[in-house]
Amino acid sequence: MIPELLSALPLTLAILFVALISGFILALAATTLRVRRIPLLSQLADLYVSYARSVPVVLQLFVAFYGLPLVAAEFGVNDEFFTANMASMVGLSLYHGGYLSEVMRPAFLAVERGQHDAADSMGYTFRQKMTRIIGPQAVHIALPGYGNSIIYLIHNVALVMYIGAADVMATAHLIMERDYNQYQFGTYLVLAVLYSLLCLVAWLLVRFFEVRHAKYNAKSAVKKITFTANV
């Protein structure tokens, strides 16, 4: 059983990594638009985040699976390109981006207003302010929530079986049907261990960056104190 399940693991990881990267880019863009309050674009970003957070994930996968071919047909694109795997990546990316945006935006707003005013008084552009002043502080605040969003995404990857993607969960059901459901408990137990390991790896990575970022902030604070004392 285990070798067959592991043979489907690369597809599961591929869907997960694409959703992580694409979702992060979408979240960054949506958060920027929502923070800067650009007319019309900010409202569209709010609508997107509301859709991603309000609609069940499995329904978002169905919308992607049946909606992408219709959109492709309108532009004359061959709908055979939009397979279940592609729909899984698109649906989970949209979900993860909307959910993650609600982690990034509060982290940005949690930074003291005085930090924004100080950066503006020094003539920093929005990009400079984000990369040098606000961004590092917001990252430290957002890391725990970001870790939770990754774990939720790992959980929701199991739902792609409902649109026909041959991931680990779908492979497990095929194995059980082939064996006349004789080993249901054992199969689900192996799946539980597998998903637990994936979540553990994600948690360890986020925890590593939390500790490293905390040390970086401590060193930066010491430098600021030393610089102020010298001045």
C-alpha positions as CSV (number, residue, x, y, z in Angstrom):
1,M,0.0,0.0,0.0
2,I,2.7,2.5,1.0
3,P,4.7,2.4,-2.2
4,E,1.5,3.1,-4.2
5,L,0.6,6.0,-2.0
6,L,4.1,7.4,-2.3
7,S,3.9,7.2,-6.1
8,A,1.1,9.8,-6.0
9,L,3.0,12.0,-3.5
10,P,4.9,14.0,-6.2
11,L,1.6,15.2,-7.7
12,T,0.3,16.2,-4.3
13,L,3.5,18.1,-3.6
14,A,3.4,19.8,-7.0
15,I,-0.1,21.1,-6.4
16,L,0.9,22.2,-2.9
17,F,4.0,24.1,-4.0
18,V,2.3,25.8,-7.0
19,A,-0.6,26.9,-4.7
20,L,1.9,28.2,-2.1
21,I,3.9,30.3,-4.6
22,S,1.0,31.5,-6.7
23,G,-1.1,32.2,-3.6
24,F,1.7,34.2,-2.0
25,I,2.0,36.4,-5.1
26,L,-1.8,36.9,-5.2
27,A,-1.9,37.7,-1.5
28,L,0.9,40.2,-1.9
29,A,-0.8,42.0,-4.7
30,A,-4.2,41.9,-3.0
31,T,-2.8,43.2,0.2
32,T,-1.0,46.0,-1.5
33,L,-4.1,47.1,-3.3
34,R,-6.2,46.9,-0.1
35,V,-3.7,48.9,1.9
36,R,-3.2,51.6,-0.6
37,R,-6.9,52.0,-1.3
38,I,-6.7,52.5,-5.0
39,P,-10.1,53.3,-6.4
40,L,-11.9,50.3,-8.1
41,L,-8.8,48.1,-7.8
42,S,-9.0,48.0,-4.0
43,Q,-12.7,47.1,-4.2
44,L,-11.9,44.3,-6.6
45,A,-9.3,43.0,-4.2
46,D,-11.8,43.1,-1.4
47,L,-14.3,41.2,-3.5
48,Y,-11.6,38.6,-4.3
49,V,-10.6,38.1,-0.7
50,S,-14.3,37.9,0.3
51,Y,-14.9,35.1,-2.3
52,A,-11.8,33.2,-1.2
53,R,-12.8,33.3,2.5
54,S,-16.5,32.8,2.1
55,V,-16.9,30.1,-0.4
56,P,-16.0,26.5,0.7
57,V,-12.8,25.3,-0.7
58,V,-14.3,22.2,-2.5
59,L,-16.8,24.6,-4.2
60,Q,-13.9,26.8,-5.3
61,L,-12.3,23.7,-6.9
62,F,-15.5,22.9,-8.8
63,V,-15.7,26.5,-10.0
64,A,-12.2,26.3,-11.3
65,F,-12.7,22.9,-12.8
66,Y,-15.8,23.8,-14.7
67,G,-15.2,27.5,-15.2
68,L,-11.7,27.5,-16.7
69,P,-12.7,25.6,-19.9
70,L,-15.6,28.1,-20.4
71,V,-13.3,31.0,-20.1
72,A,-10.7,29.4,-22.3
73,A,-13.4,28.7,-25.0
74,E,-14.3,32.4,-25.0
75,F,-10.7,33.3,-26.0
76,G,-10.3,30.4,-28.4
77,V,-7.9,28.4,-26.2
78,N,-8.1,24.6,-26.3
79,D,-9.9,23.6,-23.1
80,E,-7.9,20.3,-23.0
81,F,-5.1,22.2,-21.4
82,F,-7.2,22.7,-18.3
83,T,-7.0,19.3,-16.7
84,A,-8.1,18.4,-13.1
85,N,-4.5,19.0,-12.0
86,M,-4.5,22.5,-13.5
87,A,-7.9,23.3,-12.0
88,S,-6.6,22.1,-8.6
89,M,-3.6,24.4,-8.8
90,V,-5.7,27.4,-9.8
91,G,-8.5,26.8,-7.3
92,L,-6.1,26.3,-4.3
93,S,-4.0,29.3,-5.4
94,L,-7.0,31.5,-5.4
95,Y,-8.1,30.2,-2.0
96,H,-4.6,30.5,-0.4
97,G,-4.1,34.0,-1.8
98,G,-7.3,35.3,-0.4
99,Y,-6.8,33.7,3.0
100,L,-3.2,34.8,3.2
101,S,-4.1,38.3,2.4
102,E,-6.1,38.4,5.6
103,V,-2.9,37.5,7.4
104,M,-0.7,40.1,5.7
105,R,-3.1,43.1,6.0
106,P,-3.5,42.9,9.8
107,A,0.3,42.4,10.1
108,F,0.8,45.6,8.1
109,L,-1.8,47.5,10.1
110,A,-0.2,46.3,13.4
111,V,2.9,48.3,12.7
112,E,2.8,51.5,14.7
113,R,1.7,54.6,12.7
114,G,4.8,56.4,13.9
115,Q,6.9,54.1,11.8
116,H,5.0,55.1,8.7
117,D,5.2,58.8,9.5
118,A,9.0,58.5,10.2
119,A,9.6,56.8,6.8
120,D,7.4,59.4,5.0
121,S,9.3,62.2,6.7
122,M,12.6,60.8,5.4
123,G,11.2,60.8,1.8
124,Y,11.0,57.1,1.4
125,T,9.0,55.8,-1.5
126,F,6.3,53.2,-0.8
127,R,8.6,50.4,-2.0
128,Q,11.5,51.6,0.2
129,K,9.2,52.0,3.2
130,M,7.9,48.5,2.8
131,T,11.3,46.8,2.2
132,R,13.3,48.8,4.8
133,I,10.9,49.8,7.6
134,I,7.5,48.4,7.6
135,G,8.1,45.0,5.8
136,P,10.6,43.5,8.3
137,Q,8.3,44.4,11.2
138,A,5.2,43.1,9.5
139,V,6.9,39.8,8.5
140,H,7.6,39.1,12.2
141,I,4.0,39.6,13.1
142,A,2.6,37.6,10.1
143,L,4.8,34.5,10.4
144,P,2.6,32.6,12.9
145,G,-0.5,33.2,10.8
146,Y,1.4,32.3,7.6
147,G,2.4,29.0,9.2
148,N,-1.3,28.3,9.9
149,S,-2.3,29.1,6.4
150,I,0.2,26.6,5.0
151,I,-1.2,23.9,7.3
152,Y,-4.7,24.7,6.2
153,L,-3.6,24.5,2.6
154,I,-2.0,21.1,3.2
155,H,-5.3,19.9,4.6
156,N,-7.3,21.3,1.7
157,V,-5.1,19.6,-0.9
158,A,-6.9,16.4,0.0
159,L,-10.0,17.8,-1.6
160,V,-8.7,17.8,-5.1
161,M,-9.7,14.2,-5.4
162,Y,-13.3,15.4,-5.9
163,I,-12.5,17.0,-9.3
164,G,-10.5,14.0,-10.5
165,A,-6.9,14.8,-9.6
166,A,-5.0,11.6,-8.8
167,D,-3.4,12.8,-5.6
168,V,-2.6,10.7,-2.5
169,M,-6.1,10.7,-1.2
170,A,-7.6,9.6,-4.6
171,T,-5.0,6.9,-4.9
172,A,-5.9,5.7,-1.4
173,H,-9.5,5.3,-2.4
174,L,-8.6,3.4,-5.5
175,I,-6.5,1.0,-3.4
176,M,-9.4,0.5,-1.0
177,E,-11.9,-0.2,-3.8
178,R,-9.5,-2.6,-5.4
179,D,-9.1,-4.5,-2.1
180,Y,-12.9,-4.5,-1.5
181,N,-12.5,-2.0,1.4
182,Q,-10.7,-4.6,3.6
183,Y,-8.0,-2.3,4.8
184,Q,-9.8,1.0,5.3
185,F,-8.5,1.7,8.8
186,G,-4.9,0.9,7.8
187,T,-5.1,3.1,4.7
188,Y,-6.6,6.1,6.5
189,L,-4.0,5.7,9.2
190,V,-1.2,5.8,6.7
191,L,-2.7,8.9,5.2
192,A,-3.0,10.5,8.6
193,V,0.7,9.9,9.3
194,L,1.6,11.2,5.8
195,Y,-0.3,14.5,6.2
196,S,0.9,14.9,9.8
197,L,4.5,14.7,8.5
198,L,3.8,17.3,5.8
199,C,2.3,19.6,8.4
200,L,5.3,18.9,10.8
201,V,7.8,19.9,8.1
202,A,5.8,23.1,7.3
203,W,5.7,24.0,11.0
204,L,9.4,23.4,11.5
205,L,10.3,25.6,8.5
206,V,8.1,28.4,9.7
207,R,9.4,28.0,13.3
208,F,13.0,28.2,11.9
209,F,12.3,31.5,10.2
210,E,10.5,32.8,13.3
211,V,13.6,32.2,15.4
212,R,15.9,33.5,12.8
213,H,13.9,36.7,12.2
214,A,13.6,37.3,16.0
215,K,17.5,37.2,16.2
216,Y,17.7,39.5,13.2
217,N,15.4,42.0,14.9
218,A,17.4,41.8,18.1
219,K,20.6,42.6,16.3
220,S,18.9,45.5,14.4
221,A,17.7,46.9,17.7
222,V,21.2,46.8,19.2
223,K,22.6,48.6,16.2
224,K,19.9,51.3,16.5
225,I,20.6,51.8,20.2
226,T,24.4,52.0,19.5
227,F,23.9,54.4,16.7
228,T,21.6,56.6,18.8
229,A,24.1,56.6,21.7
230,N,26.9,57.6,19.4
231,V,24.9,60.4,18.0
